[in-house]
Amino acid sequence: MLFKLARPVIFALDPERAHRLSIAGLKALPGRAAPAAGPLATEVAGLQFPNPVGMAAGYDKDGEVPDALMGLGFGFAEIGSITPLPQPGNPKPRLFRLVQDRAVINRMGFNNGGMDAAFARLARRKRDGSGVLGVNVGANKDAADRVADYVTGITRFSGVADYITVNISSPNTPGLRNLQAKGELEALLEAIAAARQPETPPVFLKVAPDLESGDHERIVRAALDNGIAALIVSNTTISRPSLQSADAGEAGGLSGAPLKALALSQLRRFREIAGDTLPLVGVGGIATAEDAWERIRAGASLVQLYSAAVYRGPGIARYITRGLERLMRADGFASIAEAVGSE
Ligand SMILES: Cc1cc2nc3c(=O)[nH]c(=O)nc-3n(C[C@H](O)[C@H](O)[C@H](O)COP(=O)(O)O)c2cc1C
């Protein structure tokens, strides 16, 4: 309600400035506990999630406010993407609100403060809540060896992350998505598997929605062969479904409502192939409890969102979890796990 009143003021600001202000606001908020495990609690990859609704990567790139996000009702928060070395990202402007489309286009380019700074921040965290912390890692733009950057990320954050996401699906680092290609993906995942230590947490893989037929089988096989614990489907799209907003022609990755149908169909395809051998995390255009429920019924064990928080504000997690509980009961399910893939 308050957000509805403030929205015109927030939307009058440059989007990147509004984003920084929201992080500052969360930092200033009195600490609130992560949601307690209730009817929506669910186990994925051996981790206990108090509810299945998470904040997607890219909002809290440097791990400044994961606990504040969980205090808002998110069952988990994925910080990052973080690269080994700090880097400034692309020239501004690089973030665009497409208000008429309820969408966002970004070409941030992994702007972040690097792994040392993020690690130090996370190491100071009190880990007493029930929420789950994911750390999403990427490769530096000018890395000589991108595979080595991912291995560094996994090694670096093993002591502080509940899970680590290998993000090879950002469209804003030239050539990064080639790591999804045949041969490259297998080499990357083998290197990650070889670097695994007893303390390494579950490793998730985040893929792009812009895939061709045949890619899905290959990705699932490579993931299963190399001990990937879950697949996150999906990142932003470089495709452009029909859009109304003035900034529709900006380069970068599109997220929000226009991504929903594509992300859902890719999730369904992965579920068809993987069955229940590989947990899926559904992300892309989720804005309501109905959207989250549809994604779970289609095969997602967990869901994430980012763009909808821009349009609906900080109450979004509670709004969705409340609705999910209602939908779960109405459809006669006793738990989220029971509903996964039940459509
Ligand atoms: C401004 C912005 C920055 C993002 N940065 C990252 C990132 O650094 N790493 C990543 O894996 N995904 C990133 N994403 C993608 C989101 O995590 C998510 O996959 C995508 O936005 C689709 O979800 P949504 O429609 O709910 O926003 C970013 C998205 C936005 C809008």
PDBQT file of the ligand as one rigid body, heavy atoms in Angstrom, charges set to zero:
ROOT
HETATM    1  C1  LIG A 401      18.806  -5.588 -13.304  1.00  0.00    +0.000 C 
HETATM    2  C2  LIG A 401      18.986  -7.067 -13.358  1.00  0.00    +0.000 A 
HETATM    3  C3  LIG A 401      20.242  -7.605 -13.067  1.00  0.00    +0.000 A 
HETATM    4  C4  LIG A 401      20.420  -8.977 -13.110  1.00  0.00    +0.000 A 
HETATM    5  N1  LIG A 401      21.657  -9.487 -12.792  1.00  0.00    +0.000 NA
HETATM    6  C5  LIG A 401      21.825 -10.835 -12.748  1.00  0.00    +0.000 A 
HETATM    7  C6  LIG A 401      23.072 -11.384 -12.341  1.00  0.00    +0.000 A 
HETATM    8  O1  LIG A 401      24.017 -10.678 -11.999  1.00  0.00    +0.000 OA
HETATM    9  N2  LIG A 401      23.193 -12.745 -12.351  1.00  0.00    +0.000 N 
HETATM   10  C7  LIG A 401      22.160 -13.579 -12.706  1.00  0.00    +0.000 A 
HETATM   11  O2  LIG A 401      22.324 -14.794 -12.673  1.00  0.00    +0.000 OA
HETATM   12  N3  LIG A 401      20.975 -13.073 -13.083  1.00  0.00    +0.000 NA
HETATM   13  C8  LIG A 401      20.778 -11.732 -13.103  1.00  0.00    +0.000 A 
HETATM   14  N4  LIG A 401      19.557 -11.228 -13.472  1.00  0.00    +0.000 N 
HETATM   15  C9  LIG A 401      18.472 -12.150 -13.915  1.00  0.00    +0.000 C 
HETATM   16  C10 LIG A 401      17.479 -12.494 -12.805  1.00  0.00    +0.000 C 
HETATM   17  O3  LIG A 401      18.111 -13.209 -11.773  1.00  0.00    +0.000 OA
HETATM   18  C11 LIG A 401      16.328 -13.356 -13.377  1.00  0.00    +0.000 C 
HETATM   19  O4  LIG A 401      16.854 -14.576 -13.869  1.00  0.00    +0.000 OA
HETATM   20  C12 LIG A 401      15.571 -12.641 -14.496  1.00  0.00    +0.000 C 
HETATM   21  O5  LIG A 401      15.447 -11.278 -14.239  1.00  0.00    +0.000 OA
HETATM   22  C13 LIG A 401      14.176 -13.242 -14.714  1.00  0.00    +0.000 C 
HETATM   23  O6  LIG A 401      13.369 -13.099 -13.565  1.00  0.00    +0.000 OA
HETATM   24  P1  LIG A 401      12.280 -11.912 -13.402  1.00  0.00    +0.000 P 
HETATM   25  O7  LIG A 401      11.446 -11.917 -14.643  1.00  0.00    +0.000 OA
HETATM   26  O8  LIG A 401      11.538 -12.250 -12.167  1.00  0.00    +0.000 OA
HETATM   27  O9  LIG A 401      13.069 -10.638 -13.255  1.00  0.00    +0.000 OA
HETATM   28  C14 LIG A 401      19.348  -9.841 -13.451  1.00  0.00    +0.000 A 
HETATM   29  C15 LIG A 401      18.092  -9.291 -13.742  1.00  0.00    +0.000 A 
HETATM   30  C16 LIG A 401      17.894  -7.923 -13.696  1.00  0.00    +0.000 A 
HETATM   31  C17 LIG A 401      16.524  -7.373 -14.004  1.00  0.00    +0.000 C 
ENDROOT
TORSDOF 0
